[in-house]
Amino acid sequence: MEYMKLNNGIECPVIGIGTFMLSPQDAENSVREALKMGYRLVDTANAYVNERAVGRGIKESGVPREEVFLSTKLWPSEYENEHAVEETLERLGVDYIDLLYIHQPAGNWMAGYRQLERAYKEGKVKSIGISNFEGEYIEELKNKWEVVPQYIQVEAHPYFTQKELRQTLDQYDIRLMSWYPLGHGDKALIEEPLFKKLGEKYGKSSAQIILRWHTQMGFTVIPGSRNVNHIKDNLDILDFALTEEEMAEIAKLESNVRYYTRTDEALAGFASWRPEFEKA
């Protein structure tokens, strides 16, 4: 496994298993098998409604808790719930969280960030982050934070490299964790001739080339799958490295194409919706 150092000195694996859109059963199975394969980063969220399952998967894997970098996210409906962090810990079945995000810049998101800062100072979380914060939201947060976040989780892939956002992140050594790392499965991206050519050179699939590109960009990547073979293939990217020239060729694919655009209406909905958390 390769690791990157965060701005607070903690190290995080460059690739992990994501659990977005996985049922509790699938999340439990995927996390257990991924950790057995060598993954050491697991990402979930309140809103995925599978935190209990993720916790079970970690325990069933047999991997010691201290070897697993566990990240999750507070949902906007929980930002003003003073027990949200403790309830998240309880669902996961852990004593601490390695990385805790606020999930969206919706509702009273500053109250949510203050919760993260308190939990960080109390040692309940080892690092904190912001998810889906771009433009005006990150500019506002910069003027209010007491603890600089270690991570931001946003859409990123070769068609959309978050070039403008990274200028801000680099000022504070904030790391980027990619979602939709394969362009939400867009065939146009995955079937780019350049990735096919590089795949033939290195004996890898186009998806593996793209995932390796993420890690060499300095991004952490968290592809999710319920398919054990896909999970294994996604991890099999650390035995080769793209050259500077190849990275420069991939950079030419930047086309400002996004697969998800958030609206004000969506943000309002995020603030009012509350997940029906797993009971057991």
HUJO-V142436 format. One record per pair of residues at least 24 apart in sequence whose C-alpha atoms are under 6 Angstrom apart, sorted by the first residue. I is the first residue (numbers start at 1). J is the second residue. Records with the same first field share a line. If there is no record, write none. Layout:
BEGIN
I: J ; J
END
This chain:
BEGIN
7: 150 ; 173
14: 220
15: 220 ; 221 ; 222
16: 41 ; 42 ; 222
17: 42 ; 222 ; 223 ; 224
18: 43 ; 222 ; 223 ; 224
19: 44 ; 224
20: 48
24: 50 ; 53
26: 226
27: 54
28: 53 ; 54 ; 57
30: 226
31: 57
32: 57 ; 58 ; 61
36: 61
40: 68 ; 69
41: 68 ; 69 ; 70
42: 70
43: 71 ; 72
44: 72
45: 72 ; 73
46: 73 ; 74 ; 75
47: 275
49: 277
51: 91 ; 92
52: 91 ; 92
55: 92 ; 93
69: 98
70: 97 ; 98
71: 98 ; 99 ; 100
72: 100
73: 100 ; 101 ; 102 ; 103
74: 102 ; 103
75: 103
76: 271
77: 271 ; 274
79: 111 ; 112
96: 124 ; 125
97: 125
98: 125 ; 126 ; 127
99: 127 ; 128
100: 128 ; 129
101: 128 ; 129 ; 130
102: 130
103: 131
104: 131 ; 132
106: 267 ; 271
107: 271
150: 174
151: 175 ; 176
152: 176
153: 177 ; 178
154: 178 ; 179
155: 179 ; 180
156: 181
157: 181
158: 254
159: 253 ; 254 ; 255 ; 256 ; 257
160: 254 ; 256 ; 257
176: 219
177: 219 ; 220 ; 221
178: 221
208: 237
212: 237
END
